[in-house]
Structure formats: C-alpha cells, structure tokens
Amino acid sequence: MEKYKILQGYLDENGKFNQMPGKRQKKKVTAMLEYLAEKFVAGKKYSEKEVNEILNRYHSFNDPATLRRLMFGSQLIDRTLDGRAYWLAQKVD
C-alpha cells in the first residue's frame, strides 16, 4: 500500500479512516478519496444508501455525506441529477 503511505496516521490497522485530513492537506484528502473510490466496482450503479454503507465501512467519523460530496466534486464518482444513482466515474487520461 505504498501508494497510500501519505495517509499514515489517518488509517487504523483495519484500513478505516479515524479522521479526515484538514482542508490545507489537499494531497492527503485526494489520496483518501482515491482510496475510497477503489472500494467501488466499475460499471455498477449504487443507490445513495449503498454509497453511504460502503463509505461507512471505511471511516469512523460518521460523515458519509461529506465524503460522497467530495468524491463527486473530485470526479471520482458520478451521479444522476436527482442523486438516486451513483457510479464510479470513468477516468479520461
């Protein structure tokens, strides 16, 4: 997990975030969001509830809505306009 070494101190021994990096730690926030995005299956659609359940498995600070919004804002996940369906965004290089 060398890719996520920057997150040392934020992940517990079970791979769960115990706190959110501060706003000024953009690289750490980006790494955290990418780590969480890897927990979703490409091509699968998720309800908001399912997204929250997945996110809740990987953090203990009880704020899946913020994580979901940050992932959407970072274009890691996409959603329908009404927010009823979410999916892993296609990366365009």
BALOBA-1460 file (C-alpha; in Angstrom, 3 decimals):
// residues 93
<rec num="1" residu="m" x="0.000" y="0.000" z="0.000"/>
<rec num="2" residu="e" x="2.903" y="2.295" z="-0.838"/>
<rec num="3" residu="k" x="0.539" y="4.461" z="-2.883"/>
<rec num="4" residu="y" x="-1.268" y="5.472" z="0.306"/>
<rec num="5" residu="k" x="1.741" y="5.912" z="2.583"/>
<rec num="6" residu="i" x="0.805" y="9.608" z="2.758"/>
<rec num="7" residu="l" x="-2.282" y="8.542" z="4.740"/>
<rec num="8" residu="q" x="-0.271" y="7.042" z="7.583"/>
<rec num="9" residu="g" x="-1.799" y="8.260" z="10.831"/>
<rec num="10" residu="y" x="-5.269" y="8.575" z="9.304"/>
<rec num="11" residu="l" x="-5.897" y="4.861" z="8.698"/>
<rec num="12" residu="d" x="-6.218" y="2.407" z="11.557"/>
<rec num="13" residu="e" x="-4.998" y="-1.199" z="11.460"/>
<rec num="14" residu="n" x="-8.248" y="-2.234" z="9.726"/>
<rec num="15" residu="g" x="-7.872" y="0.252" z="6.865"/>
<rec num="16" residu="k" x="-10.530" y="2.563" z="8.307"/>
<rec num="17" residu="f" x="-10.134" y="6.340" z="8.481"/>
<rec num="18" residu="n" x="-10.338" y="7.664" z="12.029"/>
<rec num="19" residu="q" x="-10.271" y="11.324" z="10.973"/>
<rec num="20" residu="m" x="-10.431" y="13.475" z="7.899"/>
<rec num="21" residu="p" x="-7.279" y="15.305" z="6.786"/>
<rec num="22" residu="g" x="-7.521" y="19.074" z="7.184"/>
<rec num="23" residu="k" x="-8.566" y="21.317" z="4.303"/>
<rec num="24" residu="r" x="-4.993" y="22.518" z="3.826"/>
<rec num="25" residu="q" x="-3.796" y="18.955" z="3.297"/>
<rec num="26" residu="k" x="-5.143" y="18.634" z="-0.234"/>
<rec num="27" residu="k" x="-2.811" y="15.783" z="-1.243"/>
<rec num="28" residu="k" x="-3.954" y="13.726" z="1.735"/>
<rec num="29" residu="v" x="-7.632" y="14.462" z="1.072"/>
<rec num="30" residu="t" x="-7.164" y="13.464" z="-2.588"/>
<rec num="31" residu="a" x="-5.381" y="10.253" z="-1.570"/>
<rec num="32" residu="m" x="-8.160" y="9.449" z="0.907"/>
<rec num="33" residu="l" x="-10.852" y="9.959" z="-1.739"/>
<rec num="34" residu="e" x="-8.952" y="7.810" z="-4.252"/>
<rec num="35" residu="y" x="-8.552" y="5.101" z="-1.605"/>
<rec num="36" residu="l" x="-12.310" y="5.162" z="-1.010"/>
<rec num="37" residu="a" x="-13.075" y="5.135" z="-4.750"/>
<rec num="38" residu="e" x="-11.205" y="1.829" z="-5.016"/>
<rec num="39" residu="k" x="-13.906" y="0.288" z="-2.815"/>
<rec num="40" residu="f" x="-16.480" y="0.659" z="-5.620"/>
<rec num="41" residu="v" x="-16.931" y="-1.654" z="-8.602"/>
<rec num="42" residu="a" x="-16.570" y="-0.058" z="-12.036"/>
<rec num="43" residu="g" x="-19.760" y="-0.235" z="-14.086"/>
<rec num="44" residu="k" x="-22.015" y="-0.892" z="-11.091"/>
<rec num="45" residu="k" x="-24.721" y="1.598" z="-10.087"/>
<rec num="46" residu="y" x="-25.302" y="2.294" z="-6.413"/>
<rec num="47" residu="s" x="-28.106" y="3.985" z="-4.515"/>
<rec num="48" residu="e" x="-27.178" y="6.811" z="-2.148"/>
<rec num="49" residu="k" x="-27.803" y="4.414" z="0.733"/>
<rec num="50" residu="e" x="-25.394" y="1.849" z="-0.743"/>
<rec num="51" residu="v" x="-22.717" y="4.508" z="-1.267"/>
<rec num="52" residu="n" x="-23.108" y="5.596" z="2.355"/>
<rec num="53" residu="e" x="-22.877" y="1.973" z="3.554"/>
<rec num="54" residu="i" x="-19.632" y="1.442" z="1.638"/>
<rec num="55" residu="l" x="-18.155" y="4.713" z="2.889"/>
<rec num="56" residu="n" x="-19.201" y="3.913" z="6.469"/>
<rec num="57" residu="r" x="-17.178" y="0.677" z="6.290"/>
<rec num="58" residu="y" x="-14.018" y="2.716" z="5.744"/>
<rec num="59" residu="h" x="-14.311" y="5.626" z="8.164"/>
<rec num="60" residu="s" x="-15.252" y="6.112" z="11.798"/>
<rec num="61" residu="f" x="-16.003" y="9.851" z="11.903"/>
<rec num="62" residu="n" x="-19.618" y="9.334" z="10.785"/>
<rec num="63" residu="d" x="-19.871" y="11.696" z="7.811"/>
<rec num="64" residu="p" x="-20.595" y="9.734" z="4.625"/>
<rec num="65" residu="a" x="-22.438" y="12.700" z="3.073"/>
<rec num="66" residu="t" x="-19.315" y="14.878" z="3.101"/>
<rec num="67" residu="l" x="-17.207" y="12.051" z="1.695"/>
<rec num="68" residu="r" x="-19.795" y="11.382" z="-1.015"/>
<rec num="69" residu="r" x="-19.918" y="15.070" z="-1.985"/>
<rec num="70" residu="l" x="-16.120" y="15.340" z="-2.028"/>
<rec num="71" residu="m" x="-15.846" y="12.239" z="-4.210"/>
<rec num="72" residu="f" x="-18.419" y="13.674" z="-6.619"/>
<rec num="73" residu="g" x="-16.693" y="17.070" z="-6.616"/>
<rec num="74" residu="s" x="-13.372" y="15.360" z="-7.336"/>
<rec num="75" residu="q" x="-14.992" y="13.485" z="-10.243"/>
<rec num="76" residu="l" x="-14.259" y="10.097" z="-8.718"/>
<rec num="77" residu="i" x="-17.918" y="9.165" z="-8.686"/>
<rec num="78" residu="d" x="-20.745" y="10.432" z="-10.823"/>
<rec num="79" residu="r" x="-24.482" y="10.525" z="-10.189"/>
<rec num="80" residu="t" x="-27.831" y="11.226" z="-11.736"/>
<rec num="81" residu="l" x="-29.192" y="14.760" z="-11.347"/>
<rec num="82" residu="d" x="-31.657" y="13.606" z="-8.680"/>
<rec num="83" residu="g" x="-28.934" y="11.761" z="-6.739"/>
<rec num="84" residu="r" x="-30.739" y="8.415" z="-6.895"/>
<rec num="85" residu="a" x="-27.916" y="6.563" z="-8.633"/>
<rec num="86" residu="y" x="-24.144" y="6.782" z="-8.241"/>
<rec num="87" residu="w" x="-21.315" y="5.035" z="-10.060"/>
<rec num="88" residu="l" x="-17.556" y="5.088" z="-10.311"/>
<rec num="89" residu="a" x="-16.578" y="7.782" z="-12.832"/>
<rec num="90" residu="q" x="-14.717" y="6.867" z="-15.976"/>
<rec num="91" residu="k" x="-11.196" y="8.256" z="-15.868"/>
<rec num="92" residu="v" x="-10.160" y="10.027" z="-19.054"/>
<rec num="93" residu="d" x="-6.401" y="10.409" z="-19.465"/>
